[in-house]
Amino acid sequence: MPLKLDGLTKKHKQPLDDIMTEADLAILLDRSQERIWIYRQEKGLPYIKVGRDVYYSQKAVYDWLLSLQKVNNNHKGA
């Protein structure tokens, strides 16, 4: 299935298709950009800095989220 970005249709995924801005990530996670900054500083959210601009790899963010996953092994009952 072709990718559609800003009116352009691309037949193949390109390496930079994985990269998103901080504003995009805030929308995706339904968090403020300030909260995203806190995640970077305090929780180790991986990021790419180019000058003053900050970018995120979708795969790196996904892997980071999985690393935060917790399993509840406190089962009650028989």
Backbone bond lengths (Angstrom), bond angles and torsions (degrees), N, CA, C in turn:
res aa  C-N    CA-C-N  psi(-1)  N-CA   C-N-CA  omega(-1)  CA-C   N-CA-C  phi
1 M - - - 1.442 - - 1.527 108.42 -
2 P 1.314 118.87 127.65 1.458 121.38 -179.62 1.526 111.70 -67.48
3 L 1.330 116.62 146.80 1.454 122.33 175.46 1.515 109.19 -86.02
4 K 1.322 117.18 143.85 1.465 120.47 179.52 1.520 108.42 -122.38
5 L 1.328 116.24 119.77 1.452 122.26 179.13 1.513 109.51 -131.89
6 D 1.330 116.48 124.46 1.469 121.81 175.20 1.522 112.69 44.81
7 G 1.324 117.31 46.30 1.452 120.97 176.76 1.513 114.79 82.90
8 L 1.319 117.64 -4.42 1.457 121.36 178.60 1.519 109.36 -101.62
9 T 1.295 117.16 140.63 1.459 121.07 176.08 1.517 108.37 -110.05
10 K 1.329 115.33 126.08 1.454 120.61 179.53 1.524 108.20 -114.76
11 K 1.321 116.32 135.44 1.461 120.45 -177.43 1.522 112.28 -80.74
12 H 1.324 117.42 -26.64 1.462 120.99 -176.38 1.521 109.75 -129.58
13 K 1.309 115.46 146.87 1.461 121.06 176.58 1.520 109.12 -69.88
14 Q 1.315 116.31 134.62 1.452 122.61 178.93 1.528 109.30 -102.04
15 P 1.340 119.13 156.19 1.469 121.10 -177.57 1.528 114.09 -55.38
16 L 1.319 118.40 -36.91 1.461 120.25 -177.51 1.525 113.56 -83.99
17 D 1.330 117.85 -2.25 1.463 120.55 176.20 1.527 111.02 -62.24
18 D 1.318 117.44 -21.76 1.453 124.09 -178.55 1.533 111.79 -77.19
19 I 1.319 118.11 -16.50 1.463 122.61 -172.21 1.529 110.85 -89.79
20 M 1.343 115.60 136.20 1.463 120.25 177.93 1.526 109.53 -135.46
21 T 1.317 115.36 160.01 1.457 121.45 179.33 1.523 110.20 -81.39
22 E 1.320 115.12 169.39 1.456 119.95 176.84 1.527 111.29 -63.63
23 A 1.335 116.39 -37.61 1.473 120.03 177.83 1.527 110.40 -63.60
24 D 1.333 116.72 -41.61 1.472 120.50 178.15 1.526 111.05 -62.32
25 L 1.333 116.31 -43.03 1.466 119.88 -179.38 1.526 110.59 -66.00
26 A 1.323 117.26 -39.85 1.467 120.67 178.48 1.525 110.11 -59.76
27 I 1.321 116.94 -42.36 1.474 120.68 177.92 1.528 110.27 -65.69
28 L 1.324 116.78 -45.51 1.464 121.56 -178.48 1.531 111.71 -59.38
29 L 1.330 116.54 -42.49 1.468 120.68 -177.84 1.530 112.73 -90.97
30 D 1.327 116.88 -1.56 1.465 122.42 -177.96 1.528 110.87 55.31
31 R 1.329 114.71 49.24 1.459 123.10 178.69 1.520 108.50 -132.77
32 S 1.315 117.31 160.96 1.464 120.67 176.46 1.531 109.50 -75.83
33 Q 1.338 115.30 160.40 1.459 118.44 176.19 1.521 110.50 -65.23
34 E 1.322 117.75 -29.40 1.462 120.72 176.03 1.528 110.62 -64.50
35 R 1.339 116.21 -39.65 1.465 120.47 178.82 1.532 110.07 -66.06
36 I 1.332 117.06 -38.69 1.466 120.86 177.08 1.523 109.45 -61.10
37 W 1.331 117.65 -41.43 1.465 121.98 177.52 1.528 110.17 -60.82
38 I 1.332 117.21 -42.69 1.470 121.01 178.12 1.529 110.23 -62.69
39 Y 1.321 117.49 -42.34 1.466 120.21 177.27 1.524 110.59 -58.93
40 R 1.331 117.09 -40.08 1.477 120.68 177.95 1.520 110.66 -63.46
41 Q 1.326 116.74 -47.76 1.458 121.71 -173.97 1.528 113.27 -74.31
42 E 1.322 116.95 -39.95 1.463 120.66 -171.07 1.523 114.76 -106.07
43 K 1.327 117.32 -25.04 1.463 120.22 -173.90 1.524 113.16 -113.52
44 G 1.339 117.28 -2.38 1.457 119.68 176.40 1.515 115.35 80.02
45 L 1.337 118.13 23.90 1.463 120.82 176.89 1.531 108.79 -59.46
46 P 1.333 117.79 120.79 1.469 120.40 -178.33 1.528 111.69 -69.79
47 Y 1.334 115.52 140.61 1.460 120.43 -178.74 1.521 110.31 -147.24
48 I 1.320 114.65 166.91 1.460 123.05 179.14 1.519 106.11 -122.67
49 K 1.326 117.32 125.65 1.454 120.55 179.81 1.517 109.10 -112.62
50 V 1.328 115.62 126.26 1.458 122.43 177.25 1.526 105.61 -125.32
51 G 1.316 115.89 103.00 1.459 119.39 -173.81 1.519 108.56 64.52
52 R 1.320 116.12 -124.43 1.468 120.69 177.69 1.515 112.70 -92.12
53 D 1.309 116.90 -8.76 1.463 121.54 -176.22 1.524 110.97 -85.88
54 V 1.331 115.43 141.98 1.461 121.95 -179.90 1.525 108.22 -119.44
55 Y 1.326 115.38 133.43 1.459 122.14 -179.22 1.521 109.05 -129.64
56 Y 1.327 114.72 162.80 1.462 121.70 -179.16 1.518 109.65 -135.14
57 S 1.321 115.55 140.23 1.454 121.44 172.79 1.528 107.44 -87.40
58 Q 1.328 116.09 128.48 1.463 119.85 179.50 1.522 110.65 -57.70
59 K 1.322 117.34 -41.45 1.467 120.52 -179.48 1.523 110.87 -65.51
60 A 1.330 117.32 -43.10 1.466 120.31 179.69 1.528 111.01 -64.04
61 V 1.330 117.35 -39.16 1.462 120.90 178.16 1.531 109.69 -66.07
62 Y 1.321 116.80 -42.69 1.469 121.27 177.70 1.536 110.54 -60.08
63 D 1.323 116.61 -46.88 1.470 120.60 178.82 1.532 111.07 -62.46
64 W 1.337 116.05 -39.87 1.470 120.78 178.30 1.528 110.28 -62.68
65 L 1.331 116.91 -44.78 1.461 120.33 178.39 1.529 111.11 -60.74
66 L 1.323 116.79 -41.97 1.469 119.78 177.92 1.524 111.44 -62.77
67 S 1.326 116.85 -34.80 1.466 120.11 -179.87 1.527 111.71 -66.97
68 L 1.328 117.04 -20.75 1.465 121.55 178.73 1.523 112.44 -87.95
69 Q 1.321 115.83 -8.13 1.461 120.88 -176.62 1.521 110.95 -62.23
70 K 1.309 115.55 135.50 1.455 121.67 179.15 1.519 108.87 -121.76
71 V 1.317 115.45 148.12 1.448 121.77 178.44 1.514 107.80 -116.02
72 N 1.323 116.43 130.53 1.453 121.64 178.70 1.516 109.04 -88.58
73 N 1.310 116.14 110.72 1.472 121.05 178.64 1.522 112.05 -102.51
74 N 1.319 117.26 13.22 1.462 121.82 -179.41 1.519 109.88 -92.88
75 H 1.318 115.82 70.81 1.459 120.72 179.90 1.513 110.25 -80.03
76 K 1.325 116.14 133.17 1.456 120.71 175.69 1.517 108.81 -103.59
77 G 1.275 116.40 148.87 1.459 119.80 176.25 1.512 111.64 126.29
78 A 1.306 114.24 -169.28 1.456 121.54 -174.65 1.452 108.43 -66.56
